[in-house]
Amino acid sequence: MFTIATERLAIEDYVSKNYIHDFVYQDAIGFEALDYYLTMNESVMLEFVCTYLDNQNGIATPYPKLPMTI
């Protein structure tokens, strides 16, 4: 499937292209909240990794929209 390194690259790619400083999940805010949210929601993480891999291979695919507060 994919490795944790690929997951991390997908998160870093998303963060480099999107404003996440106001993202809130549980008691976390910003990058920590996004990382925790994706870790706890495997289906969303899978979408992120697939989008990242598509973009790396020349297929323009937008990242899924995330709720700002959960």
Backbone as CSV, one residue per row, in Angstrom:
resi,resn,N_x,N_y,N_z,CA_x,CA_y,CA_z,C_x,C_y,C_z
1,MET,0.838,-1.175,0.000,0.000,0.000,0.000,0.884,1.241,0.000
2,PHE,1.076,1.901,1.139,1.977,3.034,1.227,2.576,3.090,2.626
3,THR,3.633,3.854,2.750,4.346,3.908,4.027,3.978,5.166,4.809
4,ILE,4.402,5.185,6.058,4.191,6.376,6.876,4.962,7.566,6.301
5,ALA,6.064,7.293,5.638,6.833,8.373,4.997,6.005,9.029,3.893
6,THR,5.256,8.226,3.139,4.396,8.771,2.093,3.265,9.579,2.718
7,GLU,2.725,9.105,3.825,1.697,9.862,4.533,2.244,11.224,4.949
8,ARG,3.438,11.230,5.504,4.059,12.478,5.949,4.283,13.422,4.774
9,LEU,4.752,12.895,3.651,4.957,13.731,2.466,3.642,14.330,1.976
10,ALA,2.572,13.550,2.038,1.258,14.051,1.621,0.811,15.185,2.535
11,ILE,0.998,15.013,3.833,0.615,16.064,4.791,1.450,17.322,4.547
12,GLU,2.738,17.150,4.390,3.611,18.303,4.162,3.262,19.020,2.861
13,ASP,2.914,18.266,1.838,2.511,18.863,0.570,1.220,19.663,0.746
14,TYR,0.264,19.086,1.453,-0.999,19.781,1.699,-0.753,21.080,2.469
15,VAL,0.061,21.010,3.506,0.344,22.171,4.338,1.043,23.268,3.531
16,SER,1.884,22.880,2.587,2.600,23.873,1.787,1.674,24.617,0.824
17,LYS,0.486,24.058,0.569,-0.434,24.657,-0.408,-1.722,25.186,0.209
18,ASN,-1.939,24.937,1.496,-3.196,25.312,2.143,-2.939,25.922,3.510
19,TYR,-3.797,26.845,3.896,-3.719,27.489,5.203,-4.382,26.577,6.231
20,ILE,-3.632,26.117,7.202,-4.178,25.171,8.183,-4.041,25.668,9.620
21,HIS,-3.597,26.903,9.799,-3.329,27.412,11.143,-4.573,27.497,12.015
22,ASP,-5.764,27.594,11.411,-7.011,27.670,12.167,-7.705,26.320,12.296
23,PHE,-7.126,25.269,11.727,-7.758,23.955,11.786,-7.730,23.455,13.226
24,VAL,-8.875,22.997,13.709,-8.996,22.533,15.091,-9.537,21.116,15.104
25,TYR,-8.905,20.254,15.886,-9.389,18.891,16.089,-9.077,18.499,17.522
26,GLN,-10.118,18.114,18.239,-9.994,17.808,19.666,-9.409,19.043,20.363
27,ASP,-8.286,18.914,21.028,-7.666,20.056,21.713,-6.476,20.623,20.941
28,ALA,-6.251,20.153,19.737,-5.095,20.588,18.956,-5.506,21.633,17.915
29,ILE,-4.539,22.448,17.534,-4.765,23.494,16.541,-3.627,23.451,15.529
30,GLY,-3.943,23.754,14.275,-2.929,23.880,13.230,-2.412,22.538,12.742
31,PHE,-1.095,22.473,12.543,-0.478,21.273,11.987,-0.744,20.047,12.853
32,GLU,-0.617,20.204,14.154,-0.840,19.072,15.053,-2.267,18.546,14.929
33,ALA,-3.225,19.461,14.798,-4.628,19.061,14.646,-4.840,18.308,13.339
34,LEU,-4.258,18.814,12.261,-4.398,18.144,10.963,-3.772,16.761,10.995
35,ASP,-2.578,16.671,11.541,-1.886,15.383,11.631,-2.705,14.389,12.452
36,TYR,-3.234,14.828,13.577,-4.036,13.960,14.441,-5.340,13.558,13.751
37,TYR,-5.997,14.517,13.099,-7.246,14.245,12.383,-7.033,13.172,11.312
38,LEU,-5.973,13.334,10.530,-5.711,12.368,9.459,-5.324,11.003,10.021
39,THR,-4.597,10.991,11.117,-4.223,9.734,11.754,-5.450,8.988,12.254
40,MET,-6.412,9.714,12.793,-7.606,9.096,13.365,-8.672,8.759,12.317
41,ASN,-8.545,9.296,11.115,-9.526,9.071,10.047,-8.824,8.469,8.833
42,GLU,-8.697,7.158,8.844,-7.923,6.454,7.817,-8.443,6.701,6.401
43,SER,-9.750,6.812,6.237,-10.290,7.012,4.891,-9.881,8.377,4.331
44,VAL,-9.826,9.386,5.193,-9.401,10.714,4.744,-7.900,10.686,4.441
45,MET,-7.137,9.998,5.283,-5.700,9.879,5.033,-5.445,9.190,3.694
46,LEU,-6.218,8.158,3.408,-6.066,7.461,2.129,-6.332,8.409,0.966
47,GLU,-7.369,9.237,1.073,-7.653,10.218,0.025,-6.492,11.194,-0.130
48,PHE,-5.917,11.633,0.994,-4.783,12.552,0.940,-3.590,11.914,0.244
49,VAL,-3.279,10.682,0.598,-2.128,10.007,-0.006,-2.358,9.791,-1.501
50,CYS,-3.550,9.368,-1.878,-3.853,9.159,-3.306,-3.754,10.468,-4.076
51,THR,-4.257,11.550,-3.493,-4.158,12.855,-4.144,-2.704,13.265,-4.294
52,TYR,-1.926,13.087,-3.246,-0.506,13.419,-3.297,0.196,12.630,-4.404
53,LEU,-0.048,11.326,-4.455,0.597,10.491,-5.472,0.143,10.870,-6.876
54,ASP,-1.142,11.179,-7.034,-1.633,11.653,-8.342,-0.863,12.898,-8.764
55,ASN,-0.779,13.873,-7.860,-0.097,15.122,-8.193,1.372,14.901,-8.499
56,GLN,2.025,13.991,-7.792,3.433,13.695,-8.044,3.642,13.040,-9.405
57,ASN,2.597,12.397,-9.904,2.688,11.711,-11.193,2.005,12.474,-12.313
58,GLY,1.798,13.767,-12.113,1.301,14.622,-13.179,-0.204,14.632,-13.375
59,ILE,-0.948,14.069,-12.449,-2.408,14.073,-12.544,-2.910,15.138,-11.576
60,ALA,-3.404,16.241,-12.121,-3.860,17.354,-11.279,-5.123,16.953,-10.532
61,THR,-4.989,16.721,-9.246,-6.099,16.289,-8.398,-6.145,17.179,-7.164
62,PRO,-7.292,17.780,-6.878,-7.366,18.625,-5.670,-7.473,17.775,-4.408
63,TYR,-6.894,18.282,-3.340,-7.039,17.608,-2.045,-8.490,17.701,-1.592
64,PRO,-8.941,16.716,-0.824,-10.313,16.786,-0.313,-10.459,17.988,0.619
65,LYS,-11.649,18.538,0.643,-11.927,19.652,1.550,-12.048,19.116,2.971
66,LEU,-11.515,19.892,3.897,-11.560,19.502,5.305,-12.442,20.465,6.080
67,PRO,-13.139,19.954,7.069,-13.880,20.865,7.951,-12.859,21.646,8.788
68,MET,-13.152,22.887,9.080,-12.205,23.693,9.863,-12.292,23.401,11.354
69,THR,-13.428,22.985,11.829,-13.581,22.666,13.240,-14.343,21.359,13.381
70,ILE,-13.779,20.458,14.165,-14.441,19.162,14.356,-14.629,18.946,15.842
